[in-house]
Amino acid sequence: MFDLGWTELLVIGVVALIVVGPKDLPVLFRNAGRWVGKARGMAREFSSAMNEAADEAGVNEIKKGLKTAANPVGSAMDGVKEAAQEMAASMDPTKFDPDSETGKLATERAEQAKKIQASTARAAAERKAKEAADALAKAEEAEAALKTESKT
């Protein structure tokens, strides 16, 4: 709507500071913000009302029909994308029949994934425990070295 850049906003702010004064400037900006908020709310309400009217009149179906007629390859690709998304959603292992081969394989893979996660977590915990023990041993050695140096 209004094409204002940072420099224009800076000039407006400086002029407002000079004209209004520093005491009343926050009140002015607060009132301007309220006015802008009301204007945006009215614009949003108008836009949603127009969209609802267009939906009731069937404009979206006509728009789809025109898009399909103008670009049949694009609309066919949209259909392929939708089918691929539906297929990907149906590949969820919890949606398979547990008695089918696919269901058995999905269950087996899920169990194997859990075993792998458990063994990885155990290995990480053991590694961290070993590192902590090594660090503790080095700290004790350093303390012992300090004690022997302080005695001499």
Secondary structure, 3 states (H helix, E strand, C coil): CCCCCHHHHHHHHHHHHHHHCCCCHHHHHHHHHHHHHHHHHHHHHHHHHHHHHHHHHCHHHHHHHHHHHHCHHHHHHHHHHHHHHHHHHHCCHHHCCCCCHHHHHHHHHHHHHHHHHHHHHHHHHHHHHHHHHHHHHHHHHHHHHHHHHHHC
